[in-house]
Amino acid sequence: MIRKITMTAFVLFLCAAVFAASSGTDNYQKIYGVTDPVYGYINDLYVLEGYARPSTTGPWSGAELAAMLDVFDAASLSGASKALYDAACEIIGKDAQAPVFKAALEIDEELYINTNYSSPYFRGRDNWVRGWANEKPFLNFITDEHIGKNFYGYFDLSIGVAKDWKSGDSTERKFGDSILWSNTPFLLANDMKQLDFNMPLRAFVSAGGENWTLQIGRDRLSWGNGTTGNFVIGDHLKYHNMARFTAFDSSFKYTFLVSAFPHPQMYYRVINADGAMQYSINGANAVGSGQSQYMNGIAAFIGHRLEWKILPSLSLTLTEGVMYMSKDNKIDLIAFAPAYLYHNNYTRSNTNSILELEADWTFARGWNVYGQMVIDEFILPGEQNPKTATPEHVAEPNGLGYLAGLTYTTGAGSGILKINAEGAITAPYLYLRDGDAQAGETTREQTNGRYGINYVVAIREMSDCGGTQNYNLDFLGYKYGGDALVGNLNVDYAVPGKWNAGVNLFYMKHGTHDKYTVWTRINNTTAMNQTTPTETHQTANYNDDEADLRDAASTTVVAGLYGSYNLPWGFTAGAQLDFVSIKNPGNRTANGSISDFQITLLLSYRLD
C-alpha cells in the first residue's frame, strides 16, 4: 500500500513539473473551503463598511468572492478596510492566474495534551474542544487543476492517524493522569493499522462561469452565520459526499444541494437479549464488516437555499430541505425538484422536512446583528397541542431552534478587533423523528427497535487498514443538537496574513435528550418534561441502557485562549489552551463535577 502511495505521489510531482505552465486565461473557478481565511477577510470588510455580510453558504468559488469585492471602490477604502480588501484581492487574483496544474505539499504537526485522562468524558477526539473536523493530517499532497476559464479540480492525498482503530499499540502516551496524542503516524506507536485510509478529505471537480458553479465530490460545508454552529448544515462534519449547484448575482443567490450518507439500517443493529428486541449502534451482531459489508439503502439530505440582499445592510435567507430515506434503494425523483415546497410532497414514510429562516443586519459601520430560526416540527392550530395532550390524545413535540448574535468589528492598530456574543436554544426533540411504517403495519412510532428519519447522520470510515468499519454519528445541523441552551463570547484580534490571538468563553446547559434518544409522541400526564433543558429522559435510548436514570441537566463551561503566527519560509505556529468544567456529566448528579486542561500545539509548513 505504501509503495502505491509513494509511486502515485512521484507521478503527480512529475506531472506538476511538466504542466506547470500558465493557462493563459484567468480562471476564477477555484473552490475556497469554509475555513479559508479569504472569506473571513471579505466578511469583516463588509461589516466594517456597513454592509450585511455576504453569502453565508460555503464553500465559495473565486468568481463569487470576486463578485463580493466588486461592490467596493478600492480608491475610497482606507485603514483596516483597505488592508482587508488588498489581502483578499491578492489571494483571488494570484489563484486566478495559477498554472493548469499546480501541486502543493503541507506538513502539519499537531500535539494534544489532556490532563485528566482518568475521566472517560475527556478521552478520545470527540471530547476535544478543538474538534476532530479541525485536526489536519500530518502529510498532505494537494493538486489543483485550472482548465481553461471554466473548469477546476482539487485532490488531496494525505497521511494521518485514523479517528478510531481497534488493534495494535495505542497512539496515546500516558503520564500519570495526563495523556499525549498526535496526528503524526508512528510518532507514538509503530503500527500500520493506525493510518487513516479515509482520504481524500477534499476531492472534487467543478465547473462554473461568472455567475454560477457546479461542484461534485467531497468537501466540507457550512450553511449559516452562526459562531457556535448552524441549524441546517454545521461545519463540524469533516466532509460531505455531495453535489451542489449555485447561481448568484449582487442581490440574490440560489443553492441546490444533495449530500449522501449511509442508510441507518447499516449501523442500527437489532440484537436479542432475554427475548427483548433492542438496538445497538455500529452492529453488535453485524453480518459482515469492513469492506465486505454490503451497502444497502439510500439516505440523503436534499435542500435548496435562497439568499436575498434586501438592502445593502440587510439580507434574508430561506432554507428548505428534506432528509430522504429509502431502505430498498427506491428514489422518488420529486425529491430532486430544484424549486418546490418539499413539505407538500406528503411522503412522510420517506422524508422529514426542515425549514429555516436567517437574517443578517449591519445596522451601523462595524455593528452586525444576526439570527436563525429552524422548524423541524411545529404544531399548527387544530392539531393536538403538547400542552393539552392526554394519554388518549398524544401530541407530536415541537422541534424548534433559535439563535441570535451580535458582532462588533473595528480596525485597531494594524489589525482587526472583533467581539462576538451569541446565544442559542433548541427544543428537546429538534432533529429527531420516528421512522417509516414497516410492511403490514399502520404505525410509525419509533419504538426501541426502529431507526428514525431524522437529522442524525453517519460518516462511514475505516480503521485497521480498512478491516474495521466505524459509523461516526453527528447531527447534520447544530452540533449540540436539541435540548441545549448555549451562550458564547469571543474576542479576536488579527493582523491579516501575519498573526492572530483570541479568547473564548463558552457555556452550555444540555438536557437529557441526545442524538440517540428514541423519538416519541408525548402527553402531559406522564411527567414528560419538554422544556429545555430537560432533567428526565422518558424514552428509550440507542446508546444507553439506563437512560431513564438521567436526573439532571449537564452544565459545561469552557474558557480558552488561542493564537497563531505566520513564520518565514512557509511555516505557521499555533497553540490553544482550554479549561473545561462539566457539572453532572452524562446527565447524572451522581457523577458530580469534573474538569480538564486541554493543550493543543501546532506547527505547519506549506510548499507551493
C-alpha positions in Angstrom: 0.0 0.0 0.0 2.8 2.5 0.9 4.6 1.6 -2.3 1.5 2.5 -4.3 1.0 5.8 -2.4 4.7 6.7 -3.0 4.6 5.9 -6.7 1.4 7.9 -7.1 2.9 10.9 -5.4 6.0 10.6 -7.6 4.0 10.6 -10.8 1.9 13.6 -9.7 5.1 15.5 -8.9 6.4 14.7 -12.4 3.1 15.9 -13.9 3.4 19.1 -11.9 6.8 19.8 -13.5 5.6 19.1 -17.0 2.4 21.1 -16.9 3.5 24.0 -14.6 2.8 26.5 -17.4 0.4 29.3 -17.3 -3.1 28.5 -18.6 -3.1 31.9 -20.4 -6.5 32.8 -19.2 -7.8 33.8 -15.8 -9.7 31.0 -14.1 -11.9 32.1 -11.2 -13.4 28.7 -10.5 -11.2 27.6 -7.6 -13.4 26.5 -4.7 -12.4 28.1 -1.4 -13.1 26.0 1.6 -15.2 27.0 4.6 -12.1 27.6 6.7 -10.2 29.6 4.1 -9.1 33.0 5.5 -10.0 34.9 2.3 -13.7 34.6 3.1 -13.1 35.9 6.6 -11.3 39.0 5.2 -14.3 39.7 2.9 -16.8 39.1 5.8 -15.0 41.6 8.1 -14.7 44.1 5.2 -18.5 44.1 4.7 -19.2 44.7 8.3 -16.6 47.5 8.6 -18.1 49.3 5.6 -21.7 49.0 6.9 -22.9 46.1 4.6 -24.8 43.0 5.6 -22.4 40.0 5.5 -22.1 38.3 2.0 -23.4 34.8 1.3 -23.0 32.5 4.3 -23.4 29.4 2.1 -19.9 27.9 1.9 -17.8 26.8 0.1 -17.4 29.6 -2.5 -15.9 29.9 -5.9 -13.3 32.5 -6.8 -15.9 34.1 -9.1 -18.3 34.5 -6.3 -15.7 36.0 -3.9 -14.5 38.4 -6.7 -18.1 39.5 -7.2 -18.4 40.2 -3.5 -15.4 42.6 -3.8 -16.8 44.3 -6.9 -19.2 46.2 -4.7 -16.4 48.3 -3.3 -14.5 51.2 -4.8 -10.9 50.5 -3.9 -9.9 54.2 -4.0 -12.4 55.1 -1.3 -11.2 52.5 1.2 -8.7 53.2 3.9 -7.2 51.8 7.1 -8.3 48.3 8.0 -10.8 48.1 5.2 -8.1 48.8 2.6 -5.9 46.2 4.2 -8.6 43.5 4.1 -9.6 44.4 0.5 -6.0 44.3 -0.7 -5.3 41.0 1.1 -8.4 39.3 -0.5 -7.7 40.7 -3.9 -4.2 39.5 -3.8 -5.2 35.9 -2.9 -8.0 35.7 -5.5 -6.0 37.3 -8.3 -3.0 35.1 -7.7 -5.1 32.0 -7.8 -6.9 33.0 -10.9 -3.6 33.1 -12.8 -2.4 29.7 -11.5 -0.9 27.2 -13.8 -3.0 24.5 -15.5 -1.6 22.0 -13.0 -0.5 23.1 -9.6 0.9 21.0 -6.7 1.5 21.8 -3.0 2.8 19.9 0.0 1.5 20.6 3.5 3.1 19.2 6.7 1.2 19.7 9.9 2.5 18.5 13.3 -0.3 18.6 16.0 0.2 17.6 19.6 -2.6 17.3 22.1 -2.2 17.1 25.8 -5.1 16.1 28.0 -4.5 16.5 31.8 -7.5 14.4 33.1 -7.4 11.1 31.2 -8.8 9.4 34.3 -12.2 10.7 33.4 -13.9 8.8 30.4 -15.6 12.1 29.4 -12.3 13.5 28.3 -11.0 10.6 26.3 -10.9 10.5 22.5 -11.2 13.0 19.8 -15.0 13.5 20.2 -14.3 15.2 23.6 -11.6 17.6 22.4 -12.6 21.2 22.3 -10.8 21.9 19.0 -12.7 19.1 17.4 -11.9 16.2 15.1 -13.1 18.1 12.0 -10.2 20.6 12.5 -7.5 18.0 13.0 -5.3 18.1 9.9 -3.4 15.1 8.5 0.3 15.0 9.1 1.2 15.0 5.4 -1.0 16.3 2.6 -0.1 16.4 -1.0 -2.5 18.7 -2.9 -3.2 19.2 -6.6 -5.2 22.0 -8.3 -6.3 21.8 -11.9 -7.3 25.1 -13.7 -8.6 24.1 -17.1 -9.4 27.0 -19.4 -11.6 29.6 -17.8 -14.5 27.4 -16.6 -13.2 24.1 -15.0 -11.4 23.4 -11.8 -10.3 20.2 -10.0 -9.0 19.6 -6.5 -7.5 16.4 -4.9 -5.6 15.8 -1.6 -3.6 12.7 -0.8 -3.0 12.6 2.9 -1.2 10.5 5.6 -2.7 10.8 9.1 -4.0 8.9 12.1 -7.4 7.3 11.9 -10.0 8.6 14.3 -10.8 5.1 15.6 -8.8 1.9 15.2 -9.2 -1.4 17.0 -5.9 -3.2 17.3 -2.2 -2.6 17.8 -0.4 -0.2 20.1 -2.1 2.9 21.2 -1.2 6.3 19.6 -1.5 7.8 23.0 1.1 8.1 25.8 0.1 8.4 29.4 1.9 10.5 32.1 0.0 10.0 35.3 -3.4 11.5 34.7 -2.2 13.3 31.6 -2.1 11.9 28.1 -0.4 12.9 24.9 -1.5 12.1 21.4 -0.7 13.4 17.9 -1.9 13.5 14.3 1.5 12.1 13.2 1.7 8.4 12.3 4.5 6.3 14.0 5.4 9.2 16.4 3.8 7.4 19.4 3.2 4.0 18.1 4.6 1.6 15.4 1.6 0.0 13.7 0.5 0.4 10.1 -3.1 -0.1 11.2 -3.2 3.4 12.7 -3.0 5.0 9.3 -6.1 6.9 8.1 -7.1 5.5 4.7 -10.3 7.5 4.5 -8.6 10.1 2.4 -9.1 12.2 0.3 -10.8 14.6 2.7 -11.4 17.1 -0.1 -11.7 15.8 -3.7 -14.0 17.3 -6.4 -14.4 18.7 -9.8 -16.3 21.9 -10.5 -17.4 23.9 -13.5 -18.6 27.5 -13.5 -18.9 30.9 -15.0 -19.2 34.5 -13.9 -22.5 33.8 -12.0 -22.8 30.0 -11.4 -20.9 27.0 -10.0 -21.5 23.2 -10.2 -19.4 21.1 -7.8 -19.4 17.4 -7.4 -17.3 15.4 -5.0 -16.2 15.6 -1.3 -15.9 18.8 0.6 -16.7 20.4 4.0 -19.9 22.5 4.1 -21.3 25.3 6.2 -24.7 27.0 5.9 -25.2 30.0 8.1 -23.8 32.9 10.1 -23.5 31.3 13.5 -20.4 31.2 15.7 -21.3 28.1 17.8 -22.9 26.3 14.8 -25.7 26.4 12.2 -29.1 24.9 12.3 -29.4 23.1 8.9 -25.7 22.3 8.0 -23.0 22.9 10.5 -19.3 23.0 9.8 -18.4 20.2 12.3 -18.7 17.3 9.8 -15.2 16.6 8.3 -16.7 16.2 4.8 -19.8 15.7 2.8 -20.1 13.4 -0.3 -22.2 15.8 -2.3 -23.2 17.6 -5.4 -24.3 21.3 -5.3 -25.3 23.9 -7.8 -25.3 27.6 -7.1 -26.2 30.7 -9.1 -25.6 34.2 -7.8 -25.5 37.9 -8.5 -25.2 41.0 -6.4 -28.7 40.7 -4.8 -29.6 37.1 -4.9 -28.1 33.6 -4.6 -29.6 30.2 -5.1 -28.1 26.9 -3.9 -29.3 23.3 -4.5 -27.6 20.5 -2.6 -27.7 16.7 -2.4 -25.5 15.2 0.3 -25.4 11.4 0.7 -25.0 9.3 3.8 -25.2 5.6 4.8 -28.7 4.4 5.5 -29.4 3.8 9.2 -30.1 0.1 8.6 -26.4 -0.2 8.1 -25.4 0.8 11.6 -28.5 0.3 13.8 -28.4 -3.4 14.5 -31.1 -5.5 16.2 -29.9 -7.7 19.0 -32.0 -10.1 21.0 -31.4 -10.3 24.8 -33.7 -12.3 27.0 -36.4 -12.2 24.3 -36.4 -8.4 24.1 -35.5 -6.6 20.9 -33.1 -3.7 21.3 -30.9 -1.7 19.0 -27.2 -1.0 19.3 -25.0 1.4 17.3 -22.4 0.0 14.9 -23.5 -3.6 14.9 -23.4 -5.8 17.9 -24.4 -8.7 15.6 -23.4 -7.2 12.3 -23.2 -9.6 9.4 -20.0 -8.7 7.5 -17.7 -5.9 8.4 -15.2 -3.5 6.9 -15.0 -3.5 3.1 -17.0 -6.7 3.0 -20.2 -5.2 4.3 -22.9 -5.0 1.6 -24.2 -1.4 1.5 -27.9 -1.1 1.1 -30.4 1.8 1.2 -30.5 5.5 0.3 -30.2 8.4 2.8 -29.5 11.9 1.6 -30.1 15.5 2.6 -31.7 17.3 -0.3 -32.2 21.1 0.1 -32.4 24.4 -1.6 -31.3 27.7 -0.1 -32.3 31.2 -1.2 -30.4 34.4 -0.1 -31.7 37.9 -0.8 -29.9 41.2 -0.3 -33.0 43.3 0.7 -30.9 46.4 1.4 -27.1 46.9 1.3 -27.2 46.5 5.1 -29.9 43.7 5.4 -30.0 40.2 4.0 -32.6 37.4 4.4 -32.0 33.7 3.8 -34.6 30.9 3.5 -33.6 27.2 3.6 -35.9 24.3 3.0 -34.9 20.7 2.7 -35.6 17.1 3.5 -33.9 14.0 4.8 -34.8 11.4 2.2 -34.5 7.7 3.1 -35.3 4.5 1.2 -34.2 1.2 2.7 -34.8 -0.6 -0.7 -33.0 1.9 -2.9 -36.0 3.4 -4.5 -35.8 7.1 -5.5 -38.8 9.4 -5.9 -37.5 12.0 -8.4 -39.8 14.7 -7.0 -37.4 15.0 -4.1 -34.8 16.4 -6.5 -37.1 19.2 -7.7 -34.9 22.4 -7.5 -37.9 24.7 -7.0 -40.6 23.1 -4.8 -42.0 23.0 -1.3 -40.7 19.7 0.0 -43.2 19.5 2.8 -46.0 19.3 0.3 -44.7 16.1 -1.2 -46.7 14.3 1.5 -44.2 11.4 1.7 -43.7 11.1 5.4 -42.6 7.5 5.2 -39.6 8.6 3.1 -38.9 12.2 4.1 -38.6 14.5 7.0 -38.7 18.2 6.0 -37.0 21.1 7.7 -37.3 24.9 7.3 -35.0 27.7 8.4 -35.0 31.5 8.2 -31.9 33.7 8.7 -31.4 37.4 8.9 -28.2 39.5 8.9 -28.3 43.2 9.6 -25.3 45.6 9.8 -27.1 48.5 11.4 -24.1 50.7 11.7 -20.5 50.5 10.5 -18.8 47.8 12.5 -22.0 46.6 14.2 -23.8 43.4 12.9 -26.7 41.5 14.4 -27.9 38.2 13.0 -30.2 35.3 13.8 -31.6 31.9 12.8 -34.8 30.1 13.4 -35.3 26.5 12.4 -38.6 24.5 12.3 -38.3 20.7 12.3 -41.8 20.2 13.7 -44.4 22.8 14.6 -47.9 22.4 16.0 -50.5 24.3 13.9 -53.9 25.4 15.1 -56.3 22.5 15.1 -53.5 19.9 15.8 -53.1 18.3 19.1 -51.1 20.6 21.4 -48.4 19.2 23.6 -49.6 21.5 26.5 -53.0 19.9 26.5 -52.2 16.4 25.3 -53.6 13.4 27.2 -52.8 9.6 27.1 -55.8 9.2 24.7 -54.8 12.2 22.5 -51.0 12.4 22.3 -49.2 15.1 20.5 -46.1 15.4 18.4 -43.5 17.5 20.3 -42.3 20.8 18.8 -38.9 20.7 17.1 -37.7 24.4 17.1 -34.4 26.2 17.5 -33.4 29.9 17.9 -30.0 31.5 17.6 -29.0 35.2 17.8 -25.7 37.0 17.8 -24.1 40.4 17.9 -20.7 41.3 16.4 -18.6 44.4 16.8 -15.7 44.8 14.3 -13.2 47.7 14.2 -9.7 48.5 13.0 -7.2 48.6 15.8 -3.6 49.4 15.0 -2.5 47.4 12.0 -5.2 44.7 12.7 -8.9 43.9 13.1 -10.6 43.6 16.5 -13.8 41.5 16.7 -16.1 40.9 19.7 -18.9 38.4 19.2 -21.7 37.3 21.6 -24.1 34.6 20.6 -26.8 32.6 22.3 -29.0 29.6 21.1 -31.8 27.4 22.4 -33.0 24.2 20.9 -36.1 22.1 21.7 -35.6 18.6 23.2 -36.8 16.8 20.1 -35.2 19.0 17.4 -33.7 16.8 14.6 -35.4 13.6 15.9 -38.3 11.9 14.5 -40.0 8.5 14.1 -39.3 6.0 11.2 -41.3 4.8 8.3 -44.1 2.3 8.6 -43.0 -1.3 8.1 -44.7 -3.7 5.7 -48.1 -4.8 7.0 -48.1 -2.2 9.8 -50.0 1.0 10.3 -47.9 2.8 12.9 -44.8 4.8 12.5 -43.9 5.0 16.2 -40.2 4.9 16.8 -40.1 2.2 19.4 -36.8 0.9 20.6 -36.4 -1.3 17.5 -36.7 1.2 14.7 -34.5 3.9 13.3 -35.8 7.3 12.7 -35.9 9.5 9.6 -34.0 12.2 11.4 -31.1 14.6 11.1 -28.6 12.4 12.8 -26.2 11.3 10.0 -23.2 9.0 9.8 -19.8 9.3 8.3 -18.6 5.8 7.4 -14.9 5.4 8.0 -12.4 2.5 8.0 -9.7 1.7 10.5 -7.2 -1.1 10.8 -6.2 -0.5 7.2 -9.7 -0.9 6.1 -10.5 -4.0 8.1 -12.9 -2.4 10.6 -15.9 -0.1 9.9 -17.0 2.8 12.0 -20.1 4.8 11.6 -19.4 8.1 13.4 -22.7 9.8 14.1 -23.4 13.5 14.3 -26.2 16.0 13.9 -26.3 17.4 10.4 -27.2 20.8 11.7 -26.4 22.3 15.1 -23.6 20.2 16.5 -25.0 20.3 20.1 -28.4 19.1 18.8 -31.7 19.6 20.6 -32.3 20.2 24.4 -29.4 22.7 24.6 -29.1 26.2 26.0 -25.9 27.8 24.7 -24.0 31.0 25.2 -20.6 32.1 23.7 -18.4 35.2 23.9 -15.4 35.6 21.7 -12.8 38.3 21.4 -10.3 38.1 18.5 -7.5 40.3 17.2 -5.9 39.5 13.8 -3.3 41.2 11.5 -4.3 39.7 8.1 -1.7 37.3 6.8 0.5 37.7 9.9 -0.9 36.6 13.3 -4.0 36.4 15.4 -4.9 35.8 19.0 -8.1 35.5 20.9 -10.1 34.4 24.0 -13.3 32.4 24.0 -15.8 31.7 26.8 -18.4 29.0 26.2 -21.4 28.0 28.3 -23.9 25.2 27.7 -26.7 23.6 29.7 -27.7 20.4 28.0 -30.7 18.3 28.9 -31.1 14.6 28.9 -32.0 14.2 25.2 -29.3 13.4 22.7 -28.7 12.0 19.2 -29.6 8.5 20.4 -32.9 9.4 22.0 -35.8 7.5 20.7 -38.5 9.9 19.4 -42.0 9.6 20.9 -45.3 11.3 20.9 -45.9 13.0 24.3 -48.7 13.8 26.8 -48.8 16.0 29.9 -49.8 13.2 32.3 -46.6 11.1 32.2 -44.2 13.8 33.7 -42.5 14.3 30.4 -40.5 17.5 30.8 -40.5 19.2 27.4 -38.8 22.4 28.5 -35.1 22.9 27.5 -33.1 21.7 29.3 -34.9 18.6 30.4 -34.0 16.8 33.6 -35.6 13.4 32.9 -35.3 11.0 30.0 -38.6 9.2 29.5 -38.0 7.2 26.3 -35.5 4.5 25.2 -32.0 5.4 24.1 -29.9 3.6 21.5 -26.7 4.2 23.3 -27.6 4.0 26.9 -29.5 1.1 28.5 -30.1 3.2 31.6 -31.2 6.5 30.1 -34.1 6.7 32.4 -31.6 7.2 35.3 -30.6 10.6 33.9 -31.8 13.0 36.5 -30.2 16.4 35.7 -29.1 18.8 33.1 -25.4 18.8 32.4 -23.6 22.2 32.6 -20.4 22.8 30.6 -18.1 25.8 30.8 -15.1 26.2 28.6 -12.6 29.1 28.9 -10.0 29.2 26.1 -7.0 31.1 24.7 -5.7 30.6 21.2 -3.3 32.2 18.7 -1.2 31.6 15.6 1.8 33.3 13.9 3.0 33.1 10.3 6.7 32.5 10.4 9.1 32.9 7.4 9.6 30.3 4.7 6.1 28.9 4.8 5.9 28.0 8.5 3.0 28.7 10.8 3.0 28.1 14.6 -0.1 28.0 16.8 -1.4 27.0 20.2 -4.7 26.6 22.0 -5.3 26.2 25.8 -8.8 25.3 27.1 -10.1 24.8 30.6 -13.2 22.6 30.6 -15.6 22.1 33.6 -18.6 19.8 33.4 -21.3 19.5 36.2 -23.4 16.4 36.1 -21.6 14.7 33.2 -23.8 12.1 31.5 -26.8 14.0 33.0 -26.4 12.2 36.3 -26.0 14.1 39.6 -24.1 11.1 40.9 -21.2 11.9 38.5 -20.6 15.1 40.3 -18.3 17.7 38.6 -15.2 17.1 36.5 -12.6 19.4 34.9 -9.7 19.2 32.4 -7.0 21.3 30.9 -6.6 20.7 27.1 -3.4 21.9 25.3 -3.0 21.9 21.5 0.3 22.7 19.9 0.5 23.3 16.1 3.3 23.7 13.6 2.7 23.6 9.9 4.6 24.1 6.7 3.4 24.6 3.1 5.4 24.3 -0.1 3.7 25.6 -3.2 
